[in-house]
Amino acid sequence: MLLTVSTTHQPATDLGYLLHKHPDRVQEFKQSFGTVTVFYPEATQERCTVALMLHVDPVRLARSRAKNTPDFSLAQYVNDRSYAASSLLGVAMADVFSTARSGRCKANQQLADSAIPLEILLPVLPCRGGADISRRLFEPLGWTVEAEPIPLDAAMPSWGDSRYLRLELTGTVRLADALNQLHVLFPVLDESKHHWQGPDEVDKLLRSGEGWLAGHPEADLITRRYLGRRSGLTRMALARLAELGDELEEAIEPAEDEEVLQPQEKRVPLNAQRHDAVHQALLDLGARSVIDLGCGPGQFLDRLVKTPAFSRIAGTDVSTRSLQYAARRLRTDRMSERQAERVELFQSALTYEDERFAGFDAAVLMEVVEHLDPSRLEALERVVFGKAVPGAVIVTTPNCEYNALYEGLVGMRHPDHRFEWTRQEFAEWSDRVAATYGYRVERRGIGDHDEELGNPTQLAIFTRKEGNDD
C-alpha cells in the first residue's frame, strides 16, 4: 500500500526537515506486520514528494493478531491488506513519522508551526460509504477532495464500483495536523482495525484529534467508527470530547448504519450548558467588554461576537495554532472594518503580565485553570486578579467527584489536566483568591446534578468589591 505527500512550499526540500527523513536516502523500518520503505520520488526546490510504501507480510500479520480475534482461515492470508490503505498504514505512518506528528522540528520550528501547501495521494483506499463519506470527513478540515471510485472490473462496467477509492487531498495545512488526521481517519474510512481496542484507544483518539476532532461536524461518526462501535468506549470518548468543546451527545449507542441513522432526541451537551451559563452570567453582570483567557479554537468567542451587547471582545491563548482555528471560525478575514475593530485575537501566556489583559468589564477562564501546574496557579492569580483587575472574573473547572459517573473513565477527564478539584477544594481556592484581591465570589454548578456528587462542572463568579477600584 502507498501514501505520497507533496508540497510546493519553497524550498520544497524542507519537507525532509519536517519529516526527519533525508530526501537523498531510502530508509526501511520494520513493523510487526511488515516493512515500511520511505523514499522521495522527486526532491527539487520547487516541488518535493515523499512516499511511504508498506509491504505487509500476511503470515506475520496473522501471527501477530490477538488470541481472541476470530479465525477466518484463508482470509487471514488472502486479503486486501497488502494493497489498500488501512489502519495498518495509519499505524506504520504514526511510527515512522512520530516526530513530525508531534509538530517538533529543531531545524525549522517556525515552518513546523505553519500551514503549507500539501497534496496527499492514496491510490487505493477502502471507504465504507463511498466518495461522499470521504468528502464529509476531509472537507471540513480544509481539504479539497478528489475521490474517484475504482470499478470492480474496468472490463465489466456493469458490475459497478468497488468499495475502494483513489483519493487525492489538496490544501494548506500544518503537516503535523495532516498526519494526525490521516492517522485517525484511515480506520474510520475502512471501518476496520487490525488490532484489539482497549480503553487506551480513547486517549490515542483524543491526542491525534487534538485541535480538530471536537469541532468536526462528523465527530460522532468518526468516534464510533474509530472505536469499532464499542458503545462503552464511544460513550467515554464523547463524554471527554464534550469537555474539549464539541457539540455532541455525551452518550450514544452504536447504530447499525450511521449513514441512514434516524433523527433522535438529543441531550444538551455539557459544553453547550457551560457556554449557556457563562454567557448568561456575563449578560447578568452587564458586561460590555469581555476577554476570553485561554480561548482555544474560539467556540465561545463566536457566541460573544454574535451577541450585540458585547461591544469589545478579545481572545487570547498560548497556542498560535488554536488562535488560527479561532480566526478561521470567526472569519476575521471577512469581517467588516467596524466588526474587526470590535474583535481582537492575540497570543500570550496567562502566567506572565500583559497589559493587553487590562481594561475589560469581565474576564472568562473557562476550563483553563486545570491545565496549569499547581505551582503556576499563583502566577495566574496575580496576573489576572492582581494586575489586569477586570470588573468580574468567571471561572469554570471540572468537579472531579462527578468523574465516578463517567463509565470507564480512569484518572482525569483529559490527558492534559494537571489536577481536578473537589467541590471543597474549589471553594477553598476561590475564597482565598477573592479575599486576597478584593473580590466577592458566588459559586454554582453546571450540568446534571447528582445528590451526592454534585454537578460535572463548577462555576465561580468573582465580582470586584466597591471601593477597590484603582
C-alpha positions as CSV (number, residue, x, y, z in Angstrom):
1,M,0.0,0.0,0.0
2,L,1.2,3.5,-0.8
3,L,0.9,7.1,0.5
4,T,2.5,10.1,-1.0
5,V,2.8,13.6,0.4
6,S,3.9,16.5,-1.8
7,T,4.5,20.2,-1.2
8,T,5.3,23.2,-3.3
9,H,6.4,25.3,-0.4
10,Q,9.8,26.7,-1.3
11,P,12.3,25.4,-0.7
12,A,10.2,22.3,-1.1
13,T,13.0,20.0,0.2
14,D,12.4,21.4,3.7
15,L,9.8,18.7,3.7
16,G,12.7,16.4,4.7
17,Y,13.4,18.5,7.8
18,L,9.7,18.3,8.9
19,L,9.6,14.6,8.4
20,H,13.1,13.9,9.8
21,K,13.8,11.8,6.7
22,H,16.6,12.9,4.3
23,P,15.4,13.2,0.6
24,D,18.7,11.6,-0.6
25,R,18.1,8.4,1.3
26,V,15.9,5.3,1.0
27,Q,15.1,4.1,4.5
28,E,13.4,0.9,5.7
29,F,11.5,0.4,9.0
30,K,10.4,-3.0,10.4
31,Q,6.9,-3.4,11.7
32,S,5.3,-6.4,13.4
33,F,3.2,-6.9,10.3
34,G,5.7,-6.0,7.5
35,T,8.2,-3.4,6.3
36,V,7.9,0.3,5.6
37,T,10.0,2.0,3.0
38,V,10.3,5.8,2.8
39,F,11.8,7.4,-0.3
40,Y,11.5,10.6,-2.3
41,P,10.4,10.2,-6.0
42,E,11.1,13.9,-6.5
43,A,13.0,16.4,-4.5
44,T,13.6,19.9,-6.0
45,Q,13.4,23.4,-4.7
46,E,10.0,23.8,-6.4
47,R,8.4,20.5,-5.5
48,C,9.1,17.7,-3.2
49,T,7.3,14.4,-2.7
50,V,7.8,11.7,0.0
51,A,6.4,8.2,-0.5
52,L,5.6,5.8,2.3
53,M,5.2,2.2,1.0
54,L,4.1,-0.5,3.3
55,H,4.7,-4.2,2.4
56,V,2.5,-6.4,4.5
57,D,3.6,-9.9,5.3
58,P,0.3,-11.8,5.7
59,V,2.0,-14.6,7.7
60,R,3.4,-12.1,10.2
61,L,0.1,-10.3,10.3
62,A,-1.8,-13.5,11.1
63,R,0.7,-14.4,13.8
64,S,0.5,-11.0,15.5
65,R,-3.3,-11.0,15.8
66,A,-4.9,-11.1,19.2
67,K,-5.8,-14.5,20.6
68,N,-9.5,-13.6,20.7
69,T,-9.6,-12.5,17.1
70,P,-12.0,-14.7,15.0
71,D,-10.2,-17.2,12.8
72,F,-11.4,-16.8,9.2
73,S,-8.9,-19.4,7.9
74,L,-7.8,-18.4,4.4
75,A,-8.9,-14.8,4.8
76,Q,-6.1,-14.3,7.3
77,Y,-3.6,-14.8,4.4
78,V,-5.6,-13.7,1.3
79,N,-7.0,-10.2,1.8
80,D,-6.5,-6.6,0.7
81,R,-4.1,-5.6,3.4
82,S,-1.1,-5.6,1.1
83,Y,-2.7,-3.2,-1.4
84,A,-5.3,-0.9,0.2
85,A,-4.6,1.8,2.7
86,S,-6.0,0.8,6.1
87,S,-5.3,1.1,9.9
88,L,-2.1,-0.8,9.1
89,L,-0.9,2.1,7.1
90,G,-2.0,4.5,9.8
91,V,0.0,2.6,12.4
92,A,3.1,2.5,10.2
93,M,2.8,6.2,9.4
94,A,2.4,7.1,13.0
95,D,5.5,5.2,13.9
96,V,7.8,6.3,11.1
97,F,6.7,10.0,11.2
98,S,6.2,10.2,15.0
99,T,8.3,13.3,15.5
100,A,6.6,15.1,12.6
101,R,3.2,14.2,14.1
102,S,4.2,15.9,17.3
103,G,4.9,19.1,15.4
104,R,8.5,19.3,16.6
105,C,11.4,20.4,14.2
106,K,14.6,21.7,15.8
107,A,15.9,22.7,12.3
108,N,12.9,24.8,11.5
109,Q,10.2,25.1,14.2
110,Q,8.6,28.1,12.6
111,L,7.9,26.0,9.4
112,A,6.6,23.1,11.6
113,D,4.1,25.5,13.1
114,S,3.0,26.9,9.8
115,A,0.3,25.7,7.3
116,I,2.0,24.8,4.0
117,P,0.5,23.7,0.6
118,L,0.2,19.9,0.7
119,E,-1.0,17.3,-1.8
120,I,-1.8,13.8,-0.4
121,L,-2.4,10.9,-2.7
122,L,-3.8,7.4,-1.7
123,P,-4.1,5.3,-4.9
124,V,-6.2,2.6,-3.2
125,L,-8.3,3.4,-0.1
126,P,-11.2,1.3,1.2
127,C,-14.1,3.5,2.1
128,R,-17.4,2.3,3.5
129,G,-20.0,4.8,2.3
130,G,-18.1,5.8,-0.8
131,A,-16.8,9.1,-2.1
132,D,-19.5,11.1,-0.2
133,I,-18.1,9.9,3.2
134,S,-14.6,10.8,2.3
135,R,-15.8,14.4,1.4
136,R,-17.8,14.6,4.7
137,L,-14.7,13.7,6.6
138,F,-11.9,15.7,4.9
139,E,-13.6,18.8,3.5
140,P,-14.5,20.4,7.0
141,L,-10.7,20.1,7.7
142,G,-9.9,22.5,4.9
143,W,-9.0,19.9,2.2
144,T,-10.2,19.9,-1.4
145,V,-11.2,16.3,-2.0
146,E,-11.0,14.4,-5.3
147,A,-12.4,10.9,-4.7
148,E,-12.6,8.6,-7.7
149,P,-14.4,5.3,-7.2
150,I,-12.4,2.3,-8.5
151,P,-14.6,-0.1,-10.6
152,L,-14.8,-3.8,-9.7
153,D,-13.6,-4.6,-13.1
154,A,-12.8,-2.0,-15.7
155,A,-13.6,-4.5,-18.4
156,M,-17.1,-5.2,-16.9
157,P,-18.6,-1.7,-16.2
158,S,-22.0,-3.3,-15.5
159,W,-20.6,-4.7,-12.3
160,G,-20.3,-1.3,-10.8
161,D,-17.8,0.3,-8.4
162,S,-15.8,-1.4,-5.7
163,R,-15.6,-0.2,-2.1
164,Y,-12.2,1.4,-3.0
165,L,-11.4,5.0,-3.9
166,R,-8.5,6.8,-5.4
167,L,-8.3,9.7,-3.0
168,E,-6.4,13.0,-3.6
169,L,-6.3,15.8,-1.0
170,T,-5.0,19.3,-1.6
171,G,-4.9,22.1,0.9
172,T,-2.9,24.5,3.0
173,V,-2.5,22.6,6.3
174,R,0.1,22.2,9.0
175,L,1.9,18.9,8.3
176,A,1.5,17.6,11.8
177,D,-2.2,18.2,11.6
178,A,-2.4,16.4,8.2
179,L,-0.6,13.3,9.5
180,N,-2.7,13.1,12.7
181,Q,-5.9,13.5,10.6
182,L,-4.9,10.6,8.4
183,H,-3.9,8.5,11.4
184,V,-7.4,8.8,12.8
185,L,-9.4,8.7,9.5
186,F,-7.7,5.6,7.9
187,P,-9.5,3.2,10.2
188,V,-12.7,5.4,10.1
189,L,-12.9,5.1,6.3
190,D,-12.1,1.4,6.2
191,E,-14.2,0.9,9.4
192,S,-11.8,-1.9,10.4
193,K,-8.9,-2.1,12.8
194,H,-6.3,-4.9,12.7
195,H,-5.7,-4.9,16.5
196,W,-7.7,-5.2,19.7
197,Q,-9.1,-2.0,21.1
198,G,-8.9,-1.1,24.8
199,P,-9.5,2.0,26.9
200,D,-6.2,3.5,25.8
201,E,-7.7,3.8,22.3
202,V,-9.7,6.8,23.7
203,D,-6.6,8.5,24.8
204,K,-5.0,7.9,21.4
205,L,-8.0,9.3,19.6
206,L,-8.0,12.4,21.7
207,R,-4.3,13.0,21.3
208,S,-4.4,12.6,17.5
209,G,-7.7,14.6,17.2
210,E,-6.5,17.5,19.3
211,G,-7.5,20.8,17.8
212,W,-9.8,19.4,15.1
213,L,-11.9,16.5,16.2
214,A,-14.0,18.2,18.8
215,G,-15.3,20.8,16.4
216,H,-15.7,18.4,13.4
217,P,-19.3,18.2,12.2
218,E,-18.9,14.4,11.8
219,A,-17.1,13.9,15.2
220,D,-19.9,11.5,16.2
221,L,-19.4,9.2,13.1
222,I,-15.6,9.4,13.5
223,T,-15.6,8.4,17.1
224,R,-18.0,5.5,16.6
225,R,-16.1,4.1,13.7
226,Y,-12.6,4.6,15.1
227,L,-13.6,2.8,18.3
228,G,-15.2,-0.1,16.4
229,R,-18.7,0.8,17.5
230,R,-17.9,-0.3,21.0
231,S,-20.6,1.5,23.0
232,G,-18.6,1.8,26.3
233,L,-15.6,3.3,24.6
234,T,-17.7,5.5,22.5
235,R,-19.6,6.9,25.4
236,M,-16.3,7.5,27.2
237,A,-14.8,9.3,24.2
238,L,-17.9,11.5,23.6
239,A,-18.1,12.5,27.2
240,R,-14.5,13.6,27.2
241,L,-14.9,15.4,23.9
242,A,-17.7,17.3,25.5
243,E,-15.0,18.7,27.9
244,L,-13.0,19.9,24.9
245,G,-15.7,21.9,23.1
246,D,-17.7,19.7,20.8
247,E,-21.4,19.8,20.1
248,L,-22.1,16.1,20.6
249,E,-24.3,13.9,22.7
250,E,-22.5,12.8,25.9
251,A,-23.6,9.2,25.4
252,I,-24.7,7.3,22.3
253,E,-25.5,3.7,21.5
254,P,-23.9,2.3,18.3
255,A,-26.1,2.5,15.2
256,E,-26.4,-0.3,12.7
257,D,-25.6,2.2,9.9
258,E,-24.9,5.8,10.7
259,E,-25.4,6.8,7.1
260,V,-29.2,6.1,7.5
261,L,-29.4,7.0,11.2
262,Q,-32.9,8.3,12.0
263,P,-33.2,11.6,13.9
264,Q,-33.1,11.1,17.7
265,E,-33.9,13.3,20.7
266,K,-30.5,14.7,21.8
267,R,-29.4,15.8,25.3
268,V,-27.9,19.2,25.6
269,P,-24.1,18.5,25.8
270,L,-22.2,19.7,28.9
271,N,-20.1,22.0,26.8
272,A,-23.2,23.8,25.5
273,Q,-24.6,24.1,29.0
274,R,-21.3,25.6,30.2
275,H,-21.4,28.1,27.4
276,D,-25.0,29.0,28.2
277,A,-24.2,29.5,31.9
278,V,-21.1,31.7,31.3
279,H,-22.9,33.7,28.5
280,Q,-25.9,34.4,30.8
281,A,-23.6,35.4,33.7
282,L,-21.9,37.9,31.5
283,L,-25.3,39.4,30.4
284,D,-26.5,39.5,34.1
285,L,-23.3,41.3,35.0
286,G,-24.0,43.9,32.4
287,A,-20.5,43.5,30.9
288,R,-19.8,45.4,27.7
289,S,-16.2,44.3,27.2
290,V,-15.1,40.7,27.6
291,I,-11.8,38.9,27.3
292,D,-11.7,35.1,26.9
293,L,-8.5,34.0,28.6
294,G,-7.4,30.7,27.1
295,C,-9.9,30.9,24.3
296,G,-8.7,27.8,22.4
297,P,-10.2,27.4,18.9
298,G,-12.8,30.2,19.6
299,Q,-16.1,28.4,20.0
300,F,-17.2,30.7,22.9
301,L,-15.7,33.7,21.1
302,D,-18.0,33.0,18.2
303,R,-21.0,33.3,20.6
304,L,-19.7,36.5,22.1
305,V,-19.3,38.1,18.6
306,K,-22.9,37.2,17.7
307,T,-24.1,39.0,20.9
308,P,-24.6,42.7,20.2
309,A,-24.5,43.5,23.9
310,F,-20.7,43.0,23.9
311,S,-19.0,46.0,22.2
312,R,-15.4,44.9,22.8
313,I,-14.2,41.3,22.6
314,A,-10.8,39.8,23.0
315,G,-9.5,36.2,22.9
316,T,-6.0,35.1,23.9
317,D,-4.3,31.7,24.0
318,V,-0.8,30.4,24.4
319,S,-1.3,28.3,21.3
320,T,-0.9,30.1,18.0
321,R,-2.5,27.1,16.3
322,S,-5.6,27.5,18.4
323,L,-5.7,31.2,17.5
324,Q,-5.5,30.3,13.8
325,Y,-8.5,28.0,14.3
326,A,-10.3,30.8,16.2
327,A,-9.6,33.3,13.4
328,R,-11.0,30.8,10.8
329,R,-14.1,30.1,12.9
330,L,-14.8,33.9,13.3
331,R,-13.9,34.6,9.7
332,T,-11.8,37.5,10.7
333,D,-10.6,37.9,7.1
334,R,-14.2,38.6,6.0
335,M,-15.2,41.0,8.8
336,S,-16.3,44.5,8.1
337,E,-14.0,47.2,9.3
338,R,-16.4,48.1,12.1
339,Q,-16.6,44.4,13.2
340,A,-12.9,44.0,13.0
341,E,-12.4,46.9,15.4
342,R,-14.7,45.1,17.9
343,V,-12.7,41.9,18.0
344,E,-9.0,41.2,18.9
345,L,-7.1,37.9,19.0
346,F,-3.5,37.7,20.4
347,Q,-1.1,35.1,21.6
348,S,0.0,35.3,25.3
349,A,0.6,33.2,28.4
350,L,-1.6,33.7,31.4
351,T,1.2,33.3,33.9
352,Y,3.0,36.4,32.6
353,E,1.9,40.0,32.9
354,D,0.5,41.5,29.7
355,E,-1.0,45.0,29.5
356,R,-3.5,43.8,26.9
357,F,-5.3,41.8,29.6
358,A,-6.4,45.0,31.3
359,G,-9.4,47.3,30.8
360,F,-12.2,44.7,30.5
361,D,-15.5,44.6,32.3
362,A,-15.2,40.8,32.6
363,A,-12.7,38.0,32.0
364,V,-13.5,34.4,31.3
365,L,-11.4,31.4,32.4
366,M,-13.4,28.6,31.0
367,E,-11.8,25.1,31.6
368,V,-8.4,26.7,31.8
369,V,-7.0,26.6,35.4
370,E,-6.8,22.7,35.4
371,H,-4.3,22.8,32.5
372,L,-1.8,24.7,34.7
373,D,0.7,23.1,37.0
374,P,-0.4,23.8,40.6
375,S,2.8,25.7,41.2
376,R,1.9,28.2,38.4
377,L,-1.6,29.0,39.8
378,E,-0.4,31.8,42.0
379,A,1.2,33.4,39.0
380,L,-2.1,33.3,37.1
381,E,-4.0,34.7,40.1
382,R,-1.5,37.6,40.3
383,V,-1.7,38.3,36.6
384,V,-5.5,38.1,36.2
385,F,-6.8,39.3,39.6
386,G,-3.9,41.5,40.7
387,K,-2.7,43.2,37.6
388,A,-5.4,43.0,34.9
389,V,-8.1,43.7,37.5
390,P,-11.3,43.1,35.5
391,G,-14.6,44.1,37.0
392,A,-15.6,40.4,37.1
393,V,-13.9,37.1,36.5
394,I,-15.8,33.9,35.6
395,V,-14.1,30.6,36.2
396,T,-15.3,27.1,35.3
397,T,-13.4,23.8,36.1
398,P,-14.3,20.1,36.4
399,N,-15.7,18.7,39.6
400,C,-13.6,15.5,40.0
401,E,-16.1,14.0,42.4
402,Y,-18.5,13.7,39.4
403,N,-16.0,11.6,37.4
404,A,-17.3,8.5,39.2
405,L,-20.4,8.7,37.0
406,Y,-18.4,8.6,33.7
407,E,-18.4,4.9,32.6
408,G,-14.9,3.6,32.0
409,L,-13.1,6.8,33.0
410,V,-9.9,6.2,34.9
411,G,-8.0,9.2,36.1
412,M,-8.7,12.7,34.9
413,R,-11.1,13.8,32.1
414,H,-8.3,14.8,29.8
415,P,-4.6,13.8,29.5
416,D,-3.5,17.5,29.7
417,H,-5.3,18.2,33.0
418,R,-2.7,18.8,35.8
419,F,-5.3,18.5,38.5
420,E,-9.1,18.4,39.1
421,W,-10.6,19.8,42.2
422,T,-13.3,18.5,44.5
423,R,-16.1,21.0,45.4
424,Q,-14.4,21.7,48.8
425,E,-11.0,22.3,47.1
426,F,-12.6,24.7,44.6
427,A,-14.4,26.6,47.4
428,E,-11.2,27.0,49.4
429,W,-9.3,28.2,46.3
430,S,-12.0,30.7,45.2
431,D,-12.5,32.1,48.7
432,R,-8.8,32.6,49.1
433,V,-8.4,34.4,45.8
434,A,-11.4,36.6,46.4
435,A,-10.1,37.6,49.9
436,T,-6.6,38.3,48.6
437,Y,-7.6,40.5,45.6
438,G,-10.7,42.3,46.8
439,Y,-13.5,40.3,45.1
440,R,-16.7,38.7,46.1
441,V,-17.4,35.2,44.9
442,E,-20.5,33.2,44.1
443,R,-20.3,29.5,43.2
444,R,-22.7,27.5,41.1
445,G,-22.9,24.1,39.4
446,I,-23.3,23.4,35.7
447,G,-24.8,20.2,34.2
448,D,-26.9,17.3,35.6
449,H,-27.0,17.4,39.4
450,D,-26.3,14.4,41.5
451,E,-27.4,14.5,45.1
452,E,-24.1,13.1,46.4
453,L,-21.5,14.1,43.8
454,G,-22.8,17.5,42.6
455,N,-22.5,18.8,39.1
456,P,-19.9,17.9,36.5
457,T,-18.7,21.5,36.1
458,Q,-18.1,24.0,38.9
459,L,-18.5,27.7,38.2
460,A,-17.3,30.7,40.3
461,I,-18.3,34.3,39.6
462,F,-15.9,36.9,41.1
463,T,-17.1,40.5,41.2
464,R,-14.9,43.4,42.3
465,K,-15.9,44.9,45.6
466,E,-16.9,48.6,45.7
467,G,-14.1,50.8,46.9
468,N,-11.4,48.6,45.4
469,D,-11.2,50.3,42.1
470,D,-7.8,51.7,41.2
